[in-house]
Amino acid sequence: MAPRDLRASDVEALHRFACELARDPDFLSLREEPTLAHELRFLAGRLEEIEAGRRVSLVLCDADRVLGLSEVVRDLHPMKSGQIGWLALSVAPEARGRGHGKMLLEAGIDAARDRLHLPVLLLHVWGQNERGRRLYEKHGFSECGRKSAVIRHPTAGMVDEITMMRRLG
């Protein structure tokens, strides 16, 4: 099992994955289960950005189940000359602790460097996510910014938004 490129045929499995994440209180980026129509729009936008060379989206699947998603998107801010990418990583709650995050992170880093030719990769991680921060640090990311107590966590209260950076070349 290895990460592969996202495909249009992944929409139903991606929808189930998004619903799983929405039910996870520690996944703060999605607070309610999306509809299938929403997921179709989400996927169409992703595929358009992939086709334009702005994004790489990788999924880790077991049969027809998405276990995780790693995405790198080129930041097109005119002052950044398209040289910075943002990485997002998510793993299904039941699939955590099995090395899937590490595999997806490594694939995302490789894609940022080799396919998008980015020299700098950034990501956000929430302050309460110690496991995620340790994983990113082991893979060469270091904290480069922090916004204190700006994210409302359902059980931890207000948590920090931490920006981490890794130079790729």
DSSP file (Angstrom, degrees, kcal/mol; ACC not computed):
  #  RESIDUE AA STRUCTURE BP1 BP2  ACC     N-H-->O    O-->H-N    N-H-->O    O-->H-N    TCO  KAPPA ALPHA  PHI   PSI    X-CA   Y-CA   Z-CA
    1    1 A M              0   0    0      0, 0.0    61,-0.1     0, 0.0    59,-0.0   0.000 360.0 360.0 360.0 125.6    0.0    0.0    0.0
    2    2 A A        -     0   0    0     59,-0.1    59,-0.4    57,-0.1    57,-0.1  -0.977 360.0 -89.7-141.4 152.3    1.4    3.3   -1.1
    3    3 A P        -     0   0    0      0, 0.0     2,-0.3     0, 0.0    57,-0.2  -0.330  47.3-175.1 -60.7 145.3    0.0    6.8   -1.6
    4    4 A R  E     -A   59   0A   0     55,-2.5    55,-3.1     3,-0.0     3,-0.1  -0.896  33.0 -76.7-136.5 165.9   -1.3    7.5   -5.1
    5    5 A D  E     -A   58   0A   0     -2,-0.3    53,-0.2    53,-0.2     2,-0.1  -0.343  52.6-104.4 -64.6 143.2   -2.7   10.4   -7.0
    6    6 A L        -     0   0    0     51,-2.4     2,-0.3    -2,-0.0    51,-0.1  -0.415  41.0-162.6 -64.7 141.4   -6.3   11.4   -6.3
    7    7 A R    >   -     0   0    0     -2,-0.1     3,-1.9     1,-0.1     4,-0.1  -0.893  32.4-115.0-127.9 158.2   -8.8   10.4   -9.1
    8    8 A A  G >  S+     0   0    0     -2,-0.3     3,-1.3     1,-0.3    -1,-0.1   0.831 114.6  64.1 -58.8 -32.7  -12.3   11.4  -10.0
    9    9 A S  G 3  S+     0   0    0      1,-0.3     3,-0.4     2,-0.1     4,-0.3   0.549  86.3  74.7 -71.3  -5.4  -13.4    7.9   -9.1
   10   10 A D  G <>  +     0   0    0     -3,-1.9     4,-3.1     1,-0.2     5,-0.3   0.435  63.5 105.3 -83.0   1.3  -12.4    8.5   -5.5
   11   11 A V  H <> S+     0   0    0     -3,-1.3     4,-2.2     1,-0.2    -1,-0.2   0.869  79.8  43.3 -58.1 -44.5  -15.4   10.7   -4.8
   12   12 A E  H  > S+     0   0    0     -3,-0.4     4,-2.2     2,-0.2    -1,-0.2   0.928 117.7  45.3 -68.6 -43.0  -17.5    8.3   -2.7
   13   13 A A  H  > S+     0   0    0     -4,-0.3     4,-2.2     1,-0.2    53,-0.4   0.883 113.5  51.2 -65.8 -37.6  -14.5    7.0   -0.7
   14   14 A L  H  X S+     0   0    0     -4,-3.1     4,-2.7     2,-0.2    -2,-0.2   0.879 108.1  52.6 -66.0 -38.0  -13.4   10.6   -0.2
   15   15 A H  H  X S+     0   0    0     -4,-2.2     4,-2.2    -5,-0.3    -2,-0.2   0.926 109.4  48.0 -63.3 -45.0  -16.8   11.5    1.0
   16   16 A R  H  X S+     0   0    0     -4,-2.2     4,-2.1     2,-0.2    -2,-0.2   0.907 112.2  50.7 -61.6 -40.9  -16.8    8.7    3.6
   17   17 A F  H  X S+     0   0    0     -4,-2.2     4,-2.4     2,-0.2    -2,-0.2   0.928 109.4  49.5 -61.6 -47.0  -13.3    9.8    4.7
   18   18 A A  H  X S+     0   0    0     -4,-2.7     4,-2.2     1,-0.2    -1,-0.2   0.879 109.8  51.9 -61.9 -37.9  -14.5   13.5    5.1
   19   19 A C  H  X S+     0   0    0     -4,-2.2     4,-1.3     2,-0.2    -1,-0.2   0.895 108.5  51.3 -65.2 -39.9  -17.5   12.3    7.2
   20   20 A E  H  X S+     0   0    0     -4,-2.1     4,-0.5     1,-0.2     3,-0.4   0.930 111.4  47.4 -60.0 -45.9  -15.1   10.3    9.4
   21   21 A L  H >< S+     0   0    0     -4,-2.4     3,-1.2     1,-0.2     6,-0.3   0.884 106.5  57.3 -64.5 -38.6  -12.9   13.4    9.9
   22   22 A A  H 3< S+     0   0    0     -4,-2.2    -1,-0.2     1,-0.3    -2,-0.2   0.814 105.7  51.1 -63.2 -29.5  -15.9   15.6   10.7
   23   23 A R  H 3< S+     0   0    0     -4,-1.3    -1,-0.3    -3,-0.4    -2,-0.2   0.580  90.0  94.0 -82.4  -9.6  -16.9   13.2   13.5
   24   24 A D    X<  -     0   0    0     -3,-1.2     3,-1.5    -4,-0.5     6,-0.2  -0.749  66.1-154.0 -87.0 116.0  -13.4   13.4   15.0
   25   25 A P  T 3  S+     0   0    0      0, 0.0   130,-0.2     0, 0.0    -1,-0.1   0.722  93.2  56.6 -64.5 -19.4  -13.3   16.1   17.7
   26   26 A D  T 3  S+     0   0    0      1,-0.1     2,-1.0   127,-0.1   102,-0.1   0.595  85.7  85.1 -87.2 -10.6   -9.5   16.6   17.2
   27   27 A F    X   +     0   0    0     -3,-1.5     3,-0.6    -6,-0.3    -1,-0.1  -0.790  56.5 176.4 -91.9 101.6   -9.9   17.3   13.4
   28   28 A L  T 3   +     0   0    0     -2,-1.0    -1,-0.2     1,-0.2     3,-0.1   0.550  62.0  73.5 -88.0  -8.4  -10.6   21.0   13.6
   29   29 A S  T 3  S+     0   0    0      1,-0.2     2,-0.4     2,-0.0    -1,-0.2   0.627 101.1  40.6 -82.5 -12.2  -10.7   21.8    9.8
   30   30 A L    <   +     0   0    0     -3,-0.6    -1,-0.2    -9,-0.2    -6,-0.1  -0.930  57.8 173.4-140.3 110.9  -14.1   20.1    9.2
   31   31 A R        +     0   0    0     -2,-0.4     2,-0.3    -3,-0.1    -1,-0.1   0.605  67.2  32.5 -99.5 -12.4  -16.8   20.6   11.8
   32   32 A E  S    S-     0   0    0     -9,-0.0    -1,-0.1     0, 0.0    -9,-0.1  -0.987  90.4 -93.7-142.4 154.8  -19.8   19.0   10.0
   33   33 A E        -     0   0    0     -2,-0.3   -14,-0.1   -11,-0.1     2,-0.1  -0.459  43.5-130.8 -68.0 128.9  -20.2   16.1    7.6
   34   34 A P        -     0   0    0      0, 0.0     2,-0.1     0, 0.0    -1,-0.1  -0.414  18.1-115.7 -76.6 155.9  -20.2   17.3    4.0
   35   35 A T     >  -     0   0    0      1,-0.1     4,-2.2    -2,-0.1     5,-0.2  -0.439  27.2-110.8 -79.7 164.2  -22.9   16.2    1.6
   36   36 A L  H  > S+     0   0    0      1,-0.2     4,-2.2     2,-0.2     5,-0.1   0.883 121.3  55.4 -63.2 -37.1  -21.9   14.1   -1.4
   37   37 A A  H  > S+     0   0    0      2,-0.2     4,-2.0     1,-0.2    -1,-0.2   0.905 107.1  49.7 -61.9 -41.2  -22.7   17.2   -3.6
   38   38 A H  H  > S+     0   0    0      1,-0.2     4,-2.6     2,-0.2    -1,-0.2   0.916 110.2  50.5 -62.1 -42.8  -20.2   19.2   -1.6
   39   39 A E  H  X S+     0   0    0     -4,-2.2     4,-2.8     1,-0.2    -2,-0.2   0.860 106.9  54.3 -66.4 -35.0  -17.6   16.5   -1.9
   40   40 A L  H  X S+     0   0    0     -4,-2.2     4,-2.4     2,-0.2    -1,-0.2   0.918 111.1  45.4 -62.9 -43.0  -18.1   16.4   -5.7
   41   41 A R  H  X S+     0   0    0     -4,-2.0     4,-2.3     2,-0.2    -2,-0.2   0.913 112.9  51.3 -65.0 -42.5  -17.5   20.2   -5.9
   42   42 A F  H  X S+     0   0    0     -4,-2.6     4,-2.2     1,-0.2    -2,-0.2   0.943 113.1  44.7 -57.7 -50.3  -14.5   19.8   -3.6
   43   43 A L  H  X S+     0   0    0     -4,-2.8     4,-2.9     1,-0.2     5,-0.2   0.895 110.3  54.0 -64.6 -41.8  -13.0   17.0   -5.8
   44   44 A A  H  X S+     0   0    0     -4,-2.4     4,-2.0     1,-0.2    -1,-0.2   0.913 109.9  48.2 -60.3 -42.2  -13.7   18.9   -9.0
   45   45 A G  H  X S+     0   0    0     -4,-2.3     4,-2.1     2,-0.2    -1,-0.2   0.906 112.1  49.3 -63.9 -42.0  -11.8   21.9   -7.7
   46   46 A R  H  X S+     0   0    0     -4,-2.2     4,-2.5     1,-0.2    -2,-0.2   0.938 110.7  49.2 -61.3 -47.5   -8.9   19.7   -6.6
   47   47 A L  H  X S+     0   0    0     -4,-2.9     4,-2.4     1,-0.2    -1,-0.2   0.860 109.5  52.8 -63.9 -35.4   -8.7   18.0  -10.0
   48   48 A E  H  X S+     0   0    0     -4,-2.0     4,-1.7    -5,-0.2    -1,-0.2   0.918 110.9  46.4 -64.2 -44.1   -8.8   21.4  -11.7
   49   49 A E  H  <>S+     0   0    0     -4,-2.1     5,-2.5     2,-0.2     6,-1.0   0.867 111.8  51.7 -67.0 -36.3   -5.8   22.6   -9.6
   50   50 A I  H ><5S+     0   0    0     -4,-2.5     3,-1.6     4,-0.2    -2,-0.2   0.943 109.3  49.7 -62.8 -47.8   -3.9   19.4  -10.2
   51   51 A E  H 3<5S+     0   0    0     -4,-2.4    -2,-0.2     1,-0.3    -1,-0.2   0.840 108.6  53.6 -59.7 -34.7   -4.4   19.7  -14.0
   52   52 A A  T 3<5S-     0   0    0     -4,-1.7    -1,-0.3    -5,-0.1    -2,-0.2   0.495 116.0-115.5 -80.2  -3.4   -3.2   23.3  -13.8
   53   53 A G  T < 5S+     0   0    0     -3,-1.6    -3,-0.2    -4,-0.3    -2,-0.1   0.694  88.6 110.0  77.8  19.1    0.0   22.2  -12.0
   54   54 A R  S   <S+     0   0    0     -5,-2.5    20,-3.2    -6,-0.2     2,-0.3   0.664  74.7  32.1 -96.9 -19.4   -0.8   24.0   -8.8
   55   55 A R  E     - B   0  73A   0     -6,-1.0     2,-0.4    18,-0.2    18,-0.2  -0.969  51.8-158.3-142.3 149.4   -1.6   21.1   -6.6
   56   56 A V  E     - B   0  72A   0     16,-2.4    16,-2.4    -2,-0.3     2,-0.5  -0.998  16.2-172.3-123.9 127.2   -0.7   17.5   -5.8
   57   57 A S  E     - B   0  71A   0     -2,-0.4   -51,-2.4    14,-0.2     2,-0.4  -0.984   4.2-174.0-122.5 122.6   -3.3   15.4   -3.9
   58   58 A L  E     -AB   5  70A   0     12,-3.1    12,-2.6    -2,-0.5     2,-0.4  -0.939   4.4-163.4-119.8 136.7   -2.3   12.0   -2.8
   59   59 A V  E     -AB   4  69A   0    -55,-3.1   -55,-2.5    -2,-0.4     2,-0.6  -0.907  12.4-148.6-117.7 147.8   -4.5    9.4   -1.1
   60   60 A L  E     - B   0  68A   0      8,-2.3     7,-3.5    -2,-0.4     8,-1.3  -0.976  30.0-175.5-111.4 119.2   -3.6    6.3    0.8
   61   61 A C  E     - B   0  66A   0     -2,-0.6     2,-0.5   -59,-0.4     5,-0.2  -0.861  29.7-161.0-122.0 150.2   -6.3    3.6    0.3
   62   62 A D  E >  S- B   0  65A   0      3,-2.5     3,-1.7    -2,-0.3     2,-0.3  -0.949  77.9 -51.2-124.2 106.6   -7.1    0.2    1.5
   63   63 A A  T 3  S-     0   0    0     -2,-0.5    -2,-0.0     1,-0.3     0, 0.0  -0.501 124.9 -19.6  58.3-120.1   -9.5   -1.3   -1.0
   64   64 A D  T 3  S+     0   0    0     -2,-0.3     2,-0.5    -3,-0.1    -1,-0.3   0.109 118.3  99.1-103.3  22.5  -12.3    1.3   -1.4
   65   65 A R  E <   -B   62   0A   0     -3,-1.7    -3,-2.5   -49,-0.1     2,-0.6  -0.935  67.3-138.3-113.5 127.4  -11.5    3.1    1.8
   66   66 A V  E     +B   61   0A   0     -2,-0.5    -5,-0.2   -53,-0.4     3,-0.1  -0.733  20.6 179.1 -80.5 122.3   -9.4    6.3    2.0
   67   67 A L  E     -     0   0A   0     -7,-3.5    25,-3.0    -2,-0.6     2,-0.3   0.699  64.1  -9.5 -93.9 -25.2   -7.1    6.0    5.0
   68   68 A G  E     -BC  60  91A   0     -8,-1.3    -8,-2.3    23,-0.3     2,-0.4  -0.991  53.2-143.5-169.1 164.0   -5.4    9.4    4.5
   69   69 A L  E     -BC  59  90A   0     21,-2.7    21,-2.4    -2,-0.3     2,-0.4  -1.000   8.6-172.5-139.4 133.4   -4.8   12.4    2.3
   70   70 A S  E     +BC  58  89A   0    -12,-2.6   -12,-3.1    -2,-0.4     2,-0.4  -0.997  13.6 179.4-126.8 126.6   -1.7   14.5    1.7
   71   71 A E  E     -BC  57  88A   0     17,-2.9    17,-2.6    -2,-0.4     2,-0.4  -0.981  15.4-169.8-132.6 141.7   -2.0   17.6   -0.4
   72   72 A V  E     -BC  56  87A   0    -16,-2.4   -16,-2.4    -2,-0.4     2,-0.4  -0.998  10.9-173.0-126.6 127.8    0.5   20.3   -1.4
   73   73 A V  E     -BC  55  86A   0     13,-2.2    13,-2.6    -2,-0.4     2,-0.3  -0.976  25.2-121.5-123.7 135.4   -0.7   23.5   -3.1
   74   74 A R  E     - C   0  85A   0    -20,-3.2     2,-0.7    -2,-0.4    11,-0.3  -0.569  24.9-128.1 -72.9 130.5    1.4   26.2   -4.6
   75   75 A D  E     - C   0  84A   0      9,-3.2     9,-0.5    -2,-0.3     7,-0.4  -0.729  21.5-168.3 -80.2 116.4    0.9   29.6   -3.0
   76   76 A L        +     0   0    0     -2,-0.7    -1,-0.1     6,-0.1     5,-0.1   0.209  32.6 142.0 -96.3  16.0    0.2   31.9   -5.9
   77   77 A H    >>> -     0   0    0      1,-0.2     3,-1.9     3,-0.1     5,-0.7  -0.374  57.7-127.9 -54.6 131.5    0.5   35.2   -4.0
   78   78 A P  G >45S+     0   0    0      0, 0.0     3,-0.6     0, 0.0    -1,-0.2   0.773 106.0  55.6 -60.3 -27.1    2.3   37.5   -6.4
   79   79 A M  G 345S+     0   0    0      1,-0.2    -2,-0.1     2,-0.1    -3,-0.0   0.635 104.5  54.4 -78.6 -12.8    5.0   38.5   -3.9
   80   80 A K  G X45S-     0   0    0     -3,-1.9     3,-2.2     4,-0.1    -1,-0.2   0.467  94.8-139.4-101.5  -2.8    5.9   34.8   -3.4
   81   81 A S  T <<5 -     0   0    0     -3,-0.6    -5,-0.1    -4,-0.5    -2,-0.1   0.735  59.2 -72.9  53.6  27.9    6.6   34.0   -7.1
   82   82 A G  T 3 <S+     0   0    0     -5,-0.7    -1,-0.3    -7,-0.4    -6,-0.1   0.725 106.4 121.4  64.9  20.9    4.9   30.6   -6.7
   83   83 A Q    <   +     0   0    0     -3,-2.2    37,-1.2    35,-0.1     2,-0.4   0.414  54.3  73.0 -97.9   0.7    7.9   29.3   -4.8
   84   84 A I  E     -Cd  75 120A   0     -9,-0.5    -9,-3.2    35,-0.1     2,-0.3  -0.937  60.3-165.7-119.6 138.8    6.1   28.4   -1.6
   85   85 A G  E     -Cd  74 121A   0     35,-2.1    37,-3.1    -2,-0.4     2,-0.5  -0.905  12.4-140.9-120.8 152.3    3.8   25.4   -1.0
   86   86 A W  E     -Cd  73 122A   0    -13,-2.6   -13,-2.2    -2,-0.3     2,-0.4  -0.948  15.9-153.5-111.6 130.4    1.4   24.6    1.7
   87   87 A L  E     -Cd  72 123A   0     35,-3.0    37,-0.5    -2,-0.5     2,-0.4  -0.851  10.1-173.9-104.7 137.3    1.1   21.0    2.9
   88   88 A A  E     -C   71   0A   0    -17,-2.6   -17,-2.9    -2,-0.4     2,-0.4  -0.995   5.0-175.6-128.2 138.3   -2.1   19.5    4.5
   89   89 A L  E     +C   70   0A   0     -2,-0.4     2,-0.3   -19,-0.2   -19,-0.2  -0.998   6.1 171.7-136.9 133.8   -2.2   16.0    5.9
   90   90 A S  E     -C   69   0A   0    -21,-2.4   -21,-2.7    -2,-0.4     2,-0.4  -0.997   9.1-169.0-144.6 142.1   -5.1   14.1    7.4
   91   91 A V  E     -C   68   0A   0     -2,-0.3   -23,-0.3   -23,-0.2     5,-0.1  -0.989  35.2-103.6-129.5 137.0   -5.4   10.4    8.5
   92   92 A A    >>  -     0   0    0    -25,-3.0     3,-1.7    -2,-0.4     4,-0.5  -0.297  34.6-118.5 -56.7 140.4   -8.6    8.6    9.4
   93   93 A P  G >4 S+     0   0    0      0, 0.0     3,-1.0     0, 0.0    -1,-0.1   0.868 113.3  48.8 -51.3 -43.4   -9.0    8.3   13.2
   94   94 A E  G 34 S+     0   0    0      1,-0.2    -2,-0.1     3,-0.0   -27,-0.0   0.645 109.6  54.0 -74.1 -13.3   -9.0    4.5   13.1
   95   95 A A  G X4 S+     0   0    0     -3,-1.7     3,-0.8   -28,-0.2     5,-0.5   0.415  83.0 113.7-100.1   0.5   -5.9    4.4   10.9
   96   96 A R  T <<  +     0   0    0     -3,-1.0    -4,-0.0    -4,-0.5     0, 0.0  -0.350  66.2  33.6 -74.6 153.6   -3.7    6.6   13.1
   97   97 A G  T 3  S+     0   0    0     -2,-0.1    -1,-0.2     1,-0.0    -3,-0.0   0.600  91.8  95.6  82.3  12.1   -0.6    5.2   14.8
   98   98 A R  S <  S-     0   0    0     -3,-0.8    -2,-0.1     0, 0.0    -1,-0.0   0.247 104.3 -97.0-117.4  10.3    0.2    2.8   12.0
   99   99 A G  S  > S+     0   0    0      3,-0.0     4,-2.1    -4,-0.0     5,-0.1   0.465  90.7 119.9  89.4   0.7    2.7    4.8   10.0
  100  100 A H  H  > S+     0   0    0     -5,-0.5     4,-2.6     2,-0.2     5,-0.2   0.902  74.2  51.4 -67.0 -40.4    0.2    6.1    7.5
  101  101 A G  H  > S+     0   0    0      2,-0.2     4,-2.7     1,-0.2    -1,-0.2   0.913 110.3  49.4 -61.4 -43.0    0.9    9.8    8.4
  102  102 A K  H  > S+     0   0    0      2,-0.2     4,-2.6     1,-0.2     5,-0.2   0.922 112.0  48.3 -60.6 -45.7    4.6    9.3    8.0
  103  103 A M  H  X S+     0   0    0     -4,-2.1     4,-2.0     1,-0.2    -2,-0.2   0.915 114.6  45.2 -62.5 -44.7    4.1    7.6    4.6
  104  104 A L  H  X S+     0   0    0     -4,-2.6     4,-2.3     2,-0.2    -2,-0.2   0.875 112.4  51.8 -68.4 -37.8    1.8   10.4    3.4
  105  105 A L  H  X S+     0   0    0     -4,-2.7     4,-2.6    -5,-0.2     5,-0.2   0.945 110.7  47.3 -63.9 -47.8    4.1   13.1    4.7
  106  106 A E  H  X S+     0   0    0     -4,-2.6     4,-2.4     1,-0.2    -2,-0.2   0.896 112.8  49.4 -61.3 -40.4    7.1   11.7    2.9
  107  107 A A  H  X S+     0   0    0     -4,-2.0     4,-2.4    -5,-0.2    -1,-0.2   0.892 111.3  50.0 -66.0 -38.8    5.1   11.4   -0.3
  108  108 A G  H  X S+     0   0    0     -4,-2.3     4,-2.4     2,-0.2    -2,-0.2   0.905 110.9  48.5 -65.5 -42.4    3.9   15.0    0.0
  109  109 A I  H  X S+     0   0    0     -4,-2.6     4,-2.2     2,-0.2     5,-0.2   0.934 112.5  48.8 -61.8 -46.9    7.4   16.3    0.6
  110  110 A D  H  X S+     0   0    0     -4,-2.4     4,-3.4     1,-0.2     5,-0.5   0.912 112.1  48.6 -59.9 -43.2    8.7   14.3   -2.4
  111  111 A A  H  X>S+     0   0    0     -4,-2.4     5,-2.1     1,-0.2     4,-1.9   0.893 109.3  52.7 -65.5 -39.9    5.8   15.6   -4.6
  112  112 A A  H  <5S+     0   0    0     -4,-2.4     6,-2.8     3,-0.2    -1,-0.2   0.917 119.8  34.7 -60.7 -43.1    6.4   19.2   -3.5
  113  113 A R  H  <5S+     0   0    0     -4,-2.2    -2,-0.2     4,-0.2     4,-0.2   0.944 128.8  31.2 -76.8 -50.3   10.1   19.0   -4.4
  114  114 A D  H  <5S+     0   0    0     -4,-3.4    -3,-0.2    -5,-0.2    -2,-0.2   0.785 130.6  27.1 -87.7 -30.0   10.0   16.7   -7.5
  115  115 A R  T  <5S+     0   0    0     -4,-1.9    -3,-0.2    -5,-0.5    -4,-0.1   0.821 133.0  29.2-103.5 -39.4    6.6   17.5   -9.1
  116  116 A L  S   <S-     0   0    0     -5,-2.1    -3,-0.2     2,-0.1    -4,-0.2   0.577  93.3-138.2 -96.7 -11.3    5.9   21.1   -8.1
  117  117 A H        +     0   0    0     -6,-0.4    -4,-0.2     1,-0.2    -3,-0.1   0.902  40.0 167.3  56.3  46.8    9.6   22.1   -7.8
  118  118 A L        -     0   0    0     -6,-2.8    -1,-0.2     1,-0.1   -34,-0.1  -0.768  31.6-163.4 -94.0 133.5    9.0   24.0   -4.6
  119  119 A P  S    S+     0   0    0      0, 0.0    49,-3.1     0, 0.0    50,-0.8   0.683  78.3  42.3 -85.4 -17.9   12.0   25.2   -2.6
  120  120 A V  E     -dE  84 167A   0    -37,-1.2   -35,-2.1    47,-0.2     2,-0.4  -0.993  62.9-169.0-134.9 135.4    9.9   25.9    0.6
  121  121 A L  E     -dE  85 166A   0     45,-2.6    45,-2.3    -2,-0.4     2,-0.3  -0.989   8.6-175.1-125.6 130.1    7.1   24.0    2.2
  122  122 A L  E     +dE  86 165A   0    -37,-3.1   -35,-3.0    -2,-0.4     2,-0.3  -0.813   3.5 176.4-117.9 159.3    4.9   25.3    4.9
  123  123 A L  E     -dE  87 164A   0     41,-1.9    41,-2.6    -2,-0.3     2,-0.4  -0.980  23.2-129.3-154.0 161.4    2.1   23.8    7.0
  124  124 A H  E     - E   0 163A   0    -37,-0.5     2,-0.4    -2,-0.3    39,-0.2  -0.920  22.7-179.8-110.8 142.6   -0.2   24.6    9.9
  125  125 A V  E     - E   0 162A   0     37,-2.3    37,-2.8    -2,-0.4     2,-0.2  -0.995  29.5-115.6-138.6 141.9   -0.6   22.4   12.9
  126  126 A W  E >   - E   0 161A   0     -2,-0.4     3,-2.0    35,-0.2    35,-0.2  -0.495  27.0-117.4 -78.4 147.0   -2.9   23.1   15.9
  127  127 A G  T 3  S+     0   0    0     33,-3.1    -1,-0.1     1,-0.3    34,-0.1   0.760 111.5  53.5 -56.5 -31.8   -1.2   23.6   19.3
  128  128 A Q  T 3  S+     0   0    0     32,-0.2     2,-1.7     1,-0.2    -1,-0.3   0.561  83.9  93.9 -82.7  -6.1   -2.7   20.6   21.0
  129  129 A N    <>  +     0   0    0     -3,-2.0     4,-2.2     1,-0.2    -1,-0.2  -0.515  41.5 157.1 -90.0  71.9   -1.5   18.2   18.2
  130  130 A E  H  > S+     0   0    0     -2,-1.7     4,-2.6     1,-0.2     5,-0.2   0.892  71.9  55.2 -61.4 -41.9    1.8   17.1   19.8
  131  131 A R  H  > S+     0   0    0     -3,-0.3     4,-2.0     1,-0.2    -1,-0.2   0.920 109.8  46.2 -59.9 -45.3    1.9   13.9   17.8
  132  132 A G  H  > S+     0   0    0      2,-0.2     4,-2.6     1,-0.2    -1,-0.2   0.914 111.3  51.5 -63.8 -44.0    1.6   15.8   14.5
  133  133 A R  H  X S+     0   0    0     -4,-2.2     4,-2.6     1,-0.2    -2,-0.2   0.906 109.6  49.8 -61.6 -41.8    4.3   18.4   15.6
  134  134 A R  H  X S+     0   0    0     -4,-2.6     4,-2.3     2,-0.2    -1,-0.2   0.914 110.6  50.7 -63.2 -41.7    6.7   15.6   16.5
  135  135 A L  H  X S+     0   0    0     -4,-2.0     4,-0.9    -5,-0.2    -2,-0.2   0.938 112.2  46.3 -60.5 -47.4    6.1   13.9   13.1
  136  136 A Y  H ><>S+     0   0    0     -4,-2.6     5,-2.4     1,-0.2     3,-0.7   0.907 111.5  51.3 -64.4 -41.4    6.8   17.2   11.2
  137  137 A E  H ><5S+     0   0    0     -4,-2.6     3,-1.7     1,-0.2    -1,-0.2   0.897 105.3  55.8 -62.2 -40.3    9.9   17.9   13.3
  138  138 A K  H 3<5S+     0   0    0     -4,-2.3    -1,-0.2     1,-0.3    -2,-0.2   0.736 107.1  52.4 -62.7 -21.5   11.3   14.5   12.5
  139  139 A H  T <<5S-     0   0    0     -4,-0.9    -1,-0.3    -3,-0.7    -2,-0.2   0.055 129.9 -90.9-106.1  23.7   10.9   15.3    8.9
  140  140 A G  T < 5S+     0   0    0     -3,-1.7    27,-0.3     1,-0.3     2,-0.3   0.493  80.4 135.0  90.0   4.3   12.8   18.6    9.0
  141  141 A F      < -     0   0    0     -5,-2.4     2,-0.3    -6,-0.1    -1,-0.3  -0.632  30.3-172.0 -84.9 145.4   10.0   21.1    9.7
  142  142 A S  E     -F  165   0A   0     23,-2.1    23,-2.6    -2,-0.3     2,-0.1  -0.977  32.8 -94.8-134.9 152.2   10.6   23.8   12.3
  143  143 A E  E     +F  164   0A   0     -2,-0.3    21,-0.3    21,-0.2     3,-0.1  -0.410  42.3 165.4 -65.1 132.2    8.3   26.3   13.8
  144  144 A C  E     +     0   0A   0     19,-3.0     2,-0.3     1,-0.4    20,-0.2   0.357  63.9  10.9-127.8  -0.2    8.4   29.7   12.1
  145  145 A G  E     -F  163   0A   0     18,-1.3    18,-2.7     2,-0.0    -1,-0.4  -0.951  54.9-165.2-172.6 155.4    5.3   31.3   13.4
  146  146 A R  E     -F  162   0A   0     -2,-0.3     2,-0.6    16,-0.2    16,-0.2  -0.972   9.8-160.8-151.8 132.5    2.6   31.1   16.0
  147  147 A K  E >   -F  161   0A   0     14,-2.6    14,-2.4    -2,-0.3     3,-0.6  -0.969  32.3-132.1-110.7 116.4   -0.8   32.7   16.6
  148  148 A S  E 3  S-     0   0A   0     -2,-0.6    12,-0.1     1,-0.2    11,-0.1  -0.495  70.4 -15.6 -77.9 131.8   -1.7   32.2   20.2
  149  149 A A  E 3  S+     0   0A   0     -2,-0.3    11,-0.3     9,-0.1    -1,-0.2   0.866  88.4 128.0  50.6  52.8   -5.2   31.0   21.2
  150  150 A V  E <   +     0   0A   0      9,-1.4     2,-0.5    -3,-0.6    10,-0.2   0.493  52.7  70.9-113.3  -6.9   -6.9   31.6   17.8
  151  151 A I  E    S-F  159   0A   0      8,-2.3     8,-3.3    -4,-0.2     2,-0.8  -0.949  73.7-137.7-116.3 128.1   -8.5   28.2   17.2
  152  152 A R  E     -F  158   0A   0     -2,-0.5     6,-0.2     6,-0.2    -2,-0.0  -0.756  19.2-165.4 -88.0 112.7  -11.4   26.9   19.2
  153  153 A H  E  >  -F  157   0A   0      4,-3.2     4,-1.3    -2,-0.8  -127,-0.1  -0.804  23.2-129.7 -95.1 137.2  -10.9   23.2   20.1
  154  154 A P  T  4 S+     0   0    0      0, 0.0    -1,-0.1     0, 0.0  -128,-0.1   0.768 102.0  14.4 -62.8 -26.1  -14.1   21.4   21.4
  155  155 A T  T  4 S+     0   0    0   -130,-0.2  -129,-0.1     2,-0.2    -3,-0.0   0.670 127.8  49.8-118.3 -26.7  -12.3   20.0   24.4
  156  156 A A  T  4 S-     0   0    0      1,-0.3     2,-0.2     3,-0.0    -4,-0.0   0.486  94.0-140.0 -93.5  -3.3   -9.0   21.9   24.8
  157  157 A G  E  <  + F   0 153A   0     -4,-1.3    -4,-3.2     2,-0.0     2,-0.4  -0.531  64.6   1.8  79.0-148.4  -10.5   25.4   24.5
  158  158 A M  E    S- F   0 152A   0     -6,-0.2     2,-0.3    -2,-0.2    -6,-0.2  -0.620  76.7-175.2 -79.2 127.4   -8.6   28.0   22.6
  159  159 A V  E     - F   0 151A   0     -8,-3.3    -8,-2.3    -2,-0.4    -9,-1.4  -0.813  24.7 -99.2-123.1 162.7   -5.4   26.6   21.0
  160  160 A D  E     -     0   0A   0     -2,-0.3   -33,-3.1   -11,-0.3     2,-0.6  -0.414  20.0-137.3 -77.7 151.7   -2.5   28.0   19.0
  161  161 A E  E     -EF 126 147A   0    -14,-2.4   -14,-2.6   -35,-0.2     2,-0.5  -0.967  26.7-163.1-105.8 116.6   -2.1   27.9   15.3
  162  162 A I  E     -EF 125 146A   0    -37,-2.8   -37,-2.3    -2,-0.6     2,-0.5  -0.864   8.3-152.8-106.8 131.4    1.5   27.0   14.6
  163  163 A T  E     -EF 124 145A   0    -18,-2.7   -19,-3.0    -2,-0.5   -18,-1.3  -0.889  14.9-170.5-101.4 131.8    3.2   27.5   11.2
  164  164 A M  E     -EF 123 143A   0    -41,-2.6   -41,-1.9    -2,-0.5     2,-0.3  -0.908   1.5-161.4-122.5 151.6    6.1   25.2   10.4
  165  165 A M  E     -EF 122 142A   0    -23,-2.6   -23,-2.1    -2,-0.3     2,-0.4  -0.960  10.7-174.4-135.1 147.4    8.5   25.4    7.5
  166  166 A R  E     -E  121   0A   0    -45,-2.3   -45,-2.6    -2,-0.3     2,-0.4  -0.985  20.7-138.3-139.6 132.6   11.0   23.1    5.7
  167  167 A R  E     -E  120   0A   0     -2,-0.4   -47,-0.2   -27,-0.3    -2,-0.0  -0.748  15.3-168.5 -85.8 136.1   13.4   24.1    3.0
  168  168 A L              0   0    0    -49,-3.1   -48,-0.2    -2,-0.4    -1,-0.1   0.622 360.0 360.0-103.1 -16.7   13.4   21.5    0.2
  169  169 A G              0   0    0    -50,-0.8   -49,-0.1   -56,-0.0    -1,-0.1   0.442 360.0 360.0-139.4 360.0   16.4   22.4   -1.9
